[in-house]
Amino acid sequence: MTNIKTNLEWALDYHNKGWNVIPASAEKRAKVEWKAYQDKKVTIEEITAWWTMWPDANIAVITGKISGIVVLDLDSKHGRTSKEFVIPVTVCAKSGNLGEHFFFKYPSDSEIKSGASISGEGVDYRGNGGYIILAPSVNAQGGQYEWTIPFESQEDLAEMPDWFKALVSNNKTEKKWLIGKDGVSEGFRNDTATSMAGKILSSTAPELWEAVGWEHLQIWNQKNSKPLPEKELRSVWDSIKNKKQTENIKDTQTNKFLEDLMEKEGMILFHDEQGNGFASLEISGHREIKECSSTAIKKWIANEFYTKNKKAPSSEFIKSILTVLEGKACYEGEEIELRNRATWNNNEIWYDLTNKDWQAIQINKVGWNIVDNPPLLFRRYSHNKAQVIPNKEGSVETFLKYINIINDEHQLLMLVFLVASFIPDFPHVMLVIFGAQGSSKSTLSKLSRLVIDPSIIDVASFPNTTRDLVQTLAHHYFLFLDNVSHISEDQSDTLCKAITGGGHAKRKLYGDDDDVIYNFMRSIGINGINLVTTRPDLLERSLLLEVGRIEPEQRKTEKELYENFNKDLPFILGGIFNVLVKSLEIHPAIKLESKHRMADWEIWGCAISEALGYKQEIFLKAYQNNINRQTEMLINDNIVSTAVISFIAIENEWRGTPTELLPKLAAHAMLNGNDTSEKYWPKGANALSRKLNELSTPLRQLGIAVVINTTGTERYIHIKKSNKVVERKLIQGSLVIDKTVETDGTDGTDDVLPASNKTIKPEDIPF
């Protein structure tokens, strides 16, 4: 099963293979001023910036001399197909409208400009001055572009056939020569005969060529209204026959090369949990892992062949080798789960440096060290950057001098988050950085990324769709989402699953029923001017850090900042690994009487804090204060919760239906200066019930019990203050903690019930 890549990764892959790519809309319109790139190469930085801005943008390649391609475009809606032409084996694709695109090498001896209707309506071509959409783009009707013969390198491109060159030359004499009255254009006669001979030979045993094949070719020739002379037909037949014999010799050479390859020392074939084939290879004294369908292994095979035979292999030869390798990897090789950046192995943490020597860090209770040939543990993506070599004399606290976090508790929480992010396979809190403009939120985000999971995508824009969010998360060990202003309910649910772990399914390709299943836990960070994690379930999985504005006299240039940080990075990284060693030793002894929602992170936080030299009580107090801050900010930023607090301060207790409650809360919301027409205000009774369900836990922490139940067919809501209530003052629309006071309740019950869908009788509620 092929692993799904993001559109950015597709674009970078095309760029690495020599094509000039630009973003385009579903309507095939370029999103940038593309004509500027007809004569100059697009840069990696430009591609990254474009697909960070438009993560789901389609991919287009600028054709002609700049990318070295000419494309034949056959439009199916006009009934034009490849059956009309004799097309050599070359890179080709199906368009979103089921048309056909055939890619050829740009000729060095002529100028090819884009044109249309070269052989009647629906036959166009793209050369200089044009572009064409590439897989896996999706058109406005939902049709997906798919490779039928994918592009791996320029070697896969066939030369333009003579008939194609004649068509694009726009020469009337040549066009007349091309169009035949008998349905077989005269210019295509030899090609047609060759095609027919090839089909007969490929379907007939060699010993029957003369007995069956030649007879069939003669019959075809006789039925043709303008048959070829027998001498000419015999010449075609003999050339095809000789070619077939040559191919048999090549098959023998292929089998011998494949046998030698399989016996090569260090060669290991295996597949991952998704069924993708991989090869582990010994290269220049170290081991590398290559996916069998990748360009990297194709180049390796080409080099092996040239080293042995002193000549270049054909693209067909390489494809046949790759097909066998992938088959053996999938059906004979061991299944090995490959991870991104960090993983556990034999109770040790392994961290991939993603450098050219394929080194990794091995971390256990005894210490840490750099391993030159680590076990088969990691897979790499095109966005991964090499990590620096860590220094054992370093300190993680050095990181603090580059960020604007003044609060001591927040500094400790930031260090704990940083170190904990290197520990895989447990739920990590989501780091939420917010603050005013000029507070270097993005800088903190980028520096965190450099430390944990360096990538050419230092920070990412929030994907537009849940599908894109899942795919982006799957390809990054640690992802920082930059300048987030809004998170939808579906996106919030996806982030929650990514934090605590869960499966995500998506279709592999448009038009088929295969699924790609992602199952992962991720360390995530987001930043924004305001707090955007207003959903309680996501907020209680978060760690909130507010950064202050940097004064002009304290600012440094970005060049100066990163130059200094890159010098310190080996020491910061080494300091993190030193803390991890101590944390692994301390962690088993950590015992907590009570735990919060993110219990695993809380326990690891205690171990890391002690390894940093802090008592765990200091960490627990800092984390508890952060949780309290979450509740306060959630209540302040939630229009429904502020209305409930204002309402119950007057009513003390209320029972009724959601339909009855909605207008009452709306009146209090407007009294508090909130706009009930905004998107966060529930528009109906069902929506109000869902909101109150979400808010039941933070309201309970404030001493307000909310129970939602059904009796028979009726749903009702019961709201009441409990004995201990946190008094809050409403000041300009924000709630401020004042003090905790005792109510005059007489039932002695401090507990509150969470929202429930179970049927409970009103008299059974302990109020």
ChimeraX attribute file (.defattr): number of C-alpha atoms within 10 A of each C-alpha:
attribute: neighborCount
match mode: 1-to-1
recipient: residues
	/A:1	15
	/A:2	13
	/A:3	13
	/A:4	18
	/A:5	17
	/A:6	18
	/A:7	24
	/A:8	26
	/A:9	18
	/A:10	19
	/A:11	27
	/A:12	23
	/A:13	18
	/A:14	20
	/A:15	20
	/A:16	14
	/A:17	15
	/A:18	15
	/A:19	23
	/A:20	27
	/A:21	28
	/A:22	27
	/A:23	25
	/A:24	22
	/A:25	19
	/A:26	19
	/A:27	11
	/A:28	18
	/A:29	14
	/A:30	19
	/A:31	14
	/A:32	12
	/A:33	8
	/A:34	20
	/A:35	13
	/A:36	10
	/A:37	16
	/A:38	19
	/A:39	15
	/A:40	11
	/A:41	15
	/A:42	17
	/A:43	13
	/A:44	14
	/A:45	11
	/A:46	11
	/A:47	20
	/A:48	21
	/A:49	16
	/A:50	17
	/A:51	23
	/A:52	19
	/A:53	15
	/A:54	20
	/A:55	23
	/A:56	22
	/A:57	21
	/A:58	28
	/A:59	26
	/A:60	26
	/A:61	23
	/A:62	27
	/A:63	28
	/A:64	26
	/A:65	20
	/A:66	19
	/A:67	24
	/A:68	21
	/A:69	26
	/A:70	28
	/A:71	25
	/A:72	21
	/A:73	25
	/A:74	24
	/A:75	20
	/A:76	16
	/A:77	11
	/A:78	12
	/A:79	11
	/A:80	19
	/A:81	16
	/A:82	16
	/A:83	7
	/A:84	10
	/A:85	15
	/A:86	16
	/A:87	16
	/A:88	15
	/A:89	15
	/A:90	21
	/A:91	23
	/A:92	20
	/A:93	22
	/A:94	21
	/A:95	26
	/A:96	23
	/A:97	17
	/A:98	16
	/A:99	20
	/A:100	23
	/A:101	26
	/A:102	24
	/A:103	26
	/A:104	23
	/A:105	21
	/A:106	24
	/A:107	16
	/A:108	9
	/A:109	6
	/A:110	9
	/A:111	12
	/A:112	22
	/A:113	17
	/A:114	18
	/A:115	17
	/A:116	14
	/A:117	14
	/A:118	17
	/A:119	16
	/A:120	10
	/A:121	13
	/A:122	19
	/A:123	20
	/A:124	19
	/A:125	27
	/A:126	23
	/A:127	25
	/A:128	22
	/A:129	18
	/A:130	20
	/A:131	26
	/A:132	20
	/A:133	26
	/A:134	24
	/A:135	20
	/A:136	22
	/A:137	25
	/A:138	25
	/A:139	18
	/A:140	12
	/A:141	10
	/A:142	13
	/A:143	18
	/A:144	21
	/A:145	25
	/A:146	21
	/A:147	17
	/A:148	14
	/A:149	15
	/A:150	13
	/A:151	18
	/A:152	19
	/A:153	17
	/A:154	17
	/A:155	14
	/A:156	20
	/A:157	23
	/A:158	18
	/A:159	17
	/A:160	21
	/A:161	12
	/A:162	10
	/A:163	19
	/A:164	17
	/A:165	13
	/A:166	19
	/A:167	17
	/A:168	20
	/A:169	16
	/A:170	13
	/A:171	11
	/A:172	11
	/A:173	9
	/A:174	14
	/A:175	18
	/A:176	12
	/A:177	14
	/A:178	19
	/A:179	15
	/A:180	15
	/A:181	10
	/A:182	10
	/A:183	11
	/A:184	17
	/A:185	20
	/A:186	17
	/A:187	18
	/A:188	18
	/A:189	17
	/A:190	15
	/A:191	18
	/A:192	16
	/A:193	20
	/A:194	20
	/A:195	17
	/A:196	18
	/A:197	23
	/A:198	19
	/A:199	12
	/A:200	17
	/A:201	21
	/A:202	13
	/A:203	10
	/A:204	13
	/A:205	11
	/A:206	15
	/A:207	9
	/A:208	11
	/A:209	18
	/A:210	12
	/A:211	10
	/A:212	15
	/A:213	23
	/A:214	19
	/A:215	12
	/A:216	16
	/A:217	18
	/A:218	16
	/A:219	10
	/A:220	14
	/A:221	18
	/A:222	12
	/A:223	9
	/A:224	13
	/A:225	11
	/A:226	16
	/A:227	14
	/A:228	16
	/A:229	9
	/A:230	11
	/A:231	9
	/A:232	11
	/A:233	19
	/A:234	15
	/A:235	12
	/A:236	18
	/A:237	22
	/A:238	13
	/A:239	13
	/A:240	17
	/A:241	18
	/A:242	11
	/A:243	13
	/A:244	16
	/A:245	13
	/A:246	11
	/A:247	12
	/A:248	12
	/A:249	11
	/A:250	13
	/A:251	14
	/A:252	11
	/A:253	13
	/A:254	16
	/A:255	13
	/A:256	11
	/A:257	16
	/A:258	17
	/A:259	11
	/A:260	11
	/A:261	16
	/A:262	13
	/A:263	10
	/A:264	12
	/A:265	10
	/A:266	14
	/A:267	13
	/A:268	18
	/A:269	26
	/A:270	26
	/A:271	26
	/A:272	20
	/A:273	12
	/A:274	16
	/A:275	17
	/A:276	19
	/A:277	26
	/A:278	27
	/A:279	21
	/A:280	18
	/A:281	20
	/A:282	16
	/A:283	11
	/A:284	8
	/A:285	10
	/A:286	15
	/A:287	20
	/A:288	20
	/A:289	21
	/A:290	20
	/A:291	24
	/A:292	26
	/A:293	19
	/A:294	12
	/A:295	17
	/A:296	13
	/A:297	20
	/A:298	21
	/A:299	14
	/A:300	14
	/A:301	20
	/A:302	17
	/A:303	16
	/A:304	16
	/A:305	17
	/A:306	13
	/A:307	11
	/A:308	9
	/A:309	10
	/A:310	10
	/A:311	11
	/A:312	12
	/A:313	16
	/A:314	11
	/A:315	17
	/A:316	12
	/A:317	15
	/A:318	17
	/A:319	15
	/A:320	14
	/A:321	18
	/A:322	20
	/A:323	13
	/A:324	13
	/A:325	22
	/A:326	23
	/A:327	17
	/A:328	16
	/A:329	24
	/A:330	22
	/A:331	14
	/A:332	12
	/A:333	19
	/A:334	13
	/A:335	19
	/A:336	16
	/A:337	14
	/A:338	17
	/A:339	19
	/A:340	21
	/A:341	24
	/A:342	24
	/A:343	19
	/A:344	16
	/A:345	11
	/A:346	7
	/A:347	11
	/A:348	16
	/A:349	21
	/A:350	27
	/A:351	27
	/A:352	25
	/A:353	23
	/A:354	22
	/A:355	14
	/A:356	10
	/A:357	16
	/A:358	18
	/A:359	22
	/A:360	25
	/A:361	19
	/A:362	19
	/A:363	21
	/A:364	19
	/A:365	16
	/A:366	9
	/A:367	14
	/A:368	19
	/A:369	13
	/A:370	17
	/A:371	14
	/A:372	14
	/A:373	15
	/A:374	19
	/A:375	11
	/A:376	16
	/A:377	20
	/A:378	22
	/A:379	18
	/A:380	18
	/A:381	13
	/A:382	15
	/A:383	17
	/A:384	19
	/A:385	19
	/A:386	18
	/A:387	22
	/A:388	19
	/A:389	17
	/A:390	21
	/A:391	17
	/A:392	17
	/A:393	12
	/A:394	19
	/A:395	21
	/A:396	23
	/A:397	15
	/A:398	15
	/A:399	23
	/A:400	16
	/A:401	9
	/A:402	15
	/A:403	19
	/A:404	18
	/A:405	20
	/A:406	12
	/A:407	12
	/A:408	10
	/A:409	17
	/A:410	21
	/A:411	19
	/A:412	23
	/A:413	22
	/A:414	20
	/A:415	20
	/A:416	25
	/A:417	22
	/A:418	20
	/A:419	24
	/A:420	24
	/A:421	25
	/A:422	23
	/A:423	21
	/A:424	21
	/A:425	17
	/A:426	20
	/A:427	22
	/A:428	28
	/A:429	29
	/A:430	25
	/A:431	22
	/A:432	23
	/A:433	24
	/A:434	24
	/A:435	18
	/A:436	15
	/A:437	12
	/A:438	15
	/A:439	20
	/A:440	21
	/A:441	26
	/A:442	21
	/A:443	18
	/A:444	20
	/A:445	23
	/A:446	20
	/A:447	21
	/A:448	24
	/A:449	21
	/A:450	21
	/A:451	21
	/A:452	23
	/A:453	27
	/A:454	25
	/A:455	20
	/A:456	14
	/A:457	20
	/A:458	22
	/A:459	22
	/A:460	21
	/A:461	18
	/A:462	24
	/A:463	19
	/A:464	15
	/A:465	13
	/A:466	17
	/A:467	16
	/A:468	16
	/A:469	17
	/A:470	23
	/A:471	19
	/A:472	20
	/A:473	21
	/A:474	22
	/A:475	21
	/A:476	22
	/A:477	23
	/A:478	22
	/A:479	26
	/A:480	27
	/A:481	20
	/A:482	20
	/A:483	19
	/A:484	18
	/A:485	13
	/A:486	15
	/A:487	16
	/A:488	15
	/A:489	12
	/A:490	11
	/A:491	19
	/A:492	20
	/A:493	16
	/A:494	21
	/A:495	23
	/A:496	23
	/A:497	20
	/A:498	24
	/A:499	24
	/A:500	18
	/A:501	18
	/A:502	13
	/A:503	13
	/A:504	18
	/A:505	14
	/A:506	15
	/A:507	14
	/A:508	16
	/A:509	16
	/A:510	16
	/A:511	11
	/A:512	8
	/A:513	9
	/A:514	13
	/A:515	13
	/A:516	16
	/A:517	15
	/A:518	19
	/A:519	14
	/A:520	20
	/A:521	24
	/A:522	26
	/A:523	28
	/A:524	22
	/A:525	21
	/A:526	26
	/A:527	25
	/A:528	20
	/A:529	17
	/A:530	16
	/A:531	22
	/A:532	19
	/A:533	26
	/A:534	22
	/A:535	18
	/A:536	22
	/A:537	16
	/A:538	19
	/A:539	23
	/A:540	22
	/A:541	24
	/A:542	24
	/A:543	22
	/A:544	26
	/A:545	21
	/A:546	21
	/A:547	21
	/A:548	18
	/A:549	15
	/A:550	16
	/A:551	9
	/A:552	8
	/A:553	6
	/A:554	6
	/A:555	11
	/A:556	11
	/A:557	7
	/A:558	10
	/A:559	9
	/A:560	9
	/A:561	13
	/A:562	16
	/A:563	10
	/A:564	12
	/A:565	18
	/A:566	15
	/A:567	11
	/A:568	18
	/A:569	25
	/A:570	22
	/A:571	23
	/A:572	25
	/A:573	27
	/A:574	21
	/A:575	23
	/A:576	27
	/A:577	28
	/A:578	24
	/A:579	24
	/A:580	26
	/A:581	20
	/A:582	19
	/A:583	24
	/A:584	23
	/A:585	14
	/A:586	17
	/A:587	17
	/A:588	11
	/A:589	10
	/A:590	13
	/A:591	10
	/A:592	10
	/A:593	4
	/A:594	6
	/A:595	11
	/A:596	14
	/A:597	11
	/A:598	17
	/A:599	16
	/A:600	14
	/A:601	20
	/A:602	22
	/A:603	21
	/A:604	24
	/A:605	26
	/A:606	25
	/A:607	28
	/A:608	30
	/A:609	24
	/A:610	20
	/A:611	22
	/A:612	22
	/A:613	9
	/A:614	14
	/A:615	14
	/A:616	19
	/A:617	12
	/A:618	15
	/A:619	23
	/A:620	17
	/A:621	12
	/A:622	18
	/A:623	21
	/A:624	13
	/A:625	14
	/A:626	19
	/A:627	19
	/A:628	14
	/A:629	15
	/A:630	23
	/A:631	21
	/A:632	19
	/A:633	18
	/A:634	24
	/A:635	24
	/A:636	18
	/A:637	19
	/A:638	19
	/A:639	25
	/A:640	24
	/A:641	21
	/A:642	23
	/A:643	22
	/A:644	22
	/A:645	24
	/A:646	18
	/A:647	21
	/A:648	16
	/A:649	15
	/A:650	8
	/A:651	12
	/A:652	13
	/A:653	16
	/A:654	14
	/A:655	16
	/A:656	14
	/A:657	17
	/A:658	21
	/A:659	16
	/A:660	13
	/A:661	19
	/A:662	18
	/A:663	13
	/A:664	13
	/A:665	23
	/A:666	22
	/A:667	14
	/A:668	19
	/A:669	23
	/A:670	13
	/A:671	13
	/A:672	18
	/A:673	11
	/A:674	19
	/A:675	14
	/A:676	17
	/A:677	10
	/A:678	10
	/A:679	8
	/A:680	13
	/A:681	18
	/A:682	19
	/A:683	13
	/A:684	12
	/A:685	17
	/A:686	12
	/A:687	14
	/A:688	19
	/A:689	24
	/A:690	13
	/A:691	19
	/A:692	20
	/A:693	18
	/A:694	16
	/A:695	23
	/A:696	23
	/A:697	21
	/A:698	20
	/A:699	23
	/A:700	18
	/A:701	16
	/A:702	22
	/A:703	22
	/A:704	27
	/A:705	24
	/A:706	26
	/A:707	22
	/A:708	26
	/A:709	21
	/A:710	17
	/A:711	12
	/A:712	8
	/A:713	6
	/A:714	10
	/A:715	18
	/A:716	19
	/A:717	20
	/A:718	19
	/A:719	20
	/A:720	19
	/A:721	26
	/A:722	25
	/A:723	21
	/A:724	19
	/A:725	18
	/A:726	18
	/A:727	18
	/A:728	17
	/A:729	14
	/A:730	15
	/A:731	9
	/A:732	8
	/A:733	16
	/A:734	15
	/A:735	18
	/A:736	13
	/A:737	12
	/A:738	10
	/A:739	10
	/A:740	13
	/A:741	11
	/A:742	11
	/A:743	11
	/A:744	10
	/A:745	13
	/A:746	8
	/A:747	10
	/A:748	11
	/A:749	12
	/A:750	15
	/A:751	15
	/A:752	23
	/A:753	16
	/A:754	16
	/A:755	21
	/A:756	14
	/A:757	11
	/A:758	10
	/A:759	12
	/A:760	15
	/A:761	10
	/A:762	14
	/A:763	7
	/A:764	7
	/A:765	11
	/A:766	12
	/A:767	22
